[in-house]
């Protein structure tokens, strides 16, 4: 049924903020959704990629592969993301989870920020991530990573590997100098 939102929340379809008072579809036991998602409408009307206000190309699928990547911004800000397939067999439908490094340990201090849809058409933000974080350097870095070409993504992987000493695909410690320079071990490189 269509009602007016009583509280601010995040739409699970488009991952944008639902403002109090705006019309939403709601059923008991489910999350409120926009009657018409503004992000989806913007993609259809302007050919913008979901989440990227600066892109004027046709919407294209996300081509990212699992791994750990560090994106370095213009002002040398660093954001490290881990992209992985779900471990549970029941959820292996093609989606990939995205986590952001939020602590000092590059092994355990990752916070879930969202997932890439199974058809790789778009990224869905977690409800726990505020709209200010989405619009910040973190959101911009994630947009770059998800929609970048393979060479740019490899550079982000190499940056992570040089800083951590681990393979950006599997996370294992790199010991051979040529592997450290490449950011990827020989087994993972053979799979690419």
Beta strands, then each sheet from edge to edge (+ up, - down):
strand 1: 2-4
strand 2: 9-10
strand 3: 17-18
strand 4: 23-25
strand 5: 33-34
strand 6: 67-72
strand 7: 78-85
strand 8: 96-101
strand 9: 110-116
strand 10: 123-125
sheet 1: 1+ 4- 5+
sheet 2: 2+ 3-
sheet 3: 6+ 7- 8+ 9- 10+
end
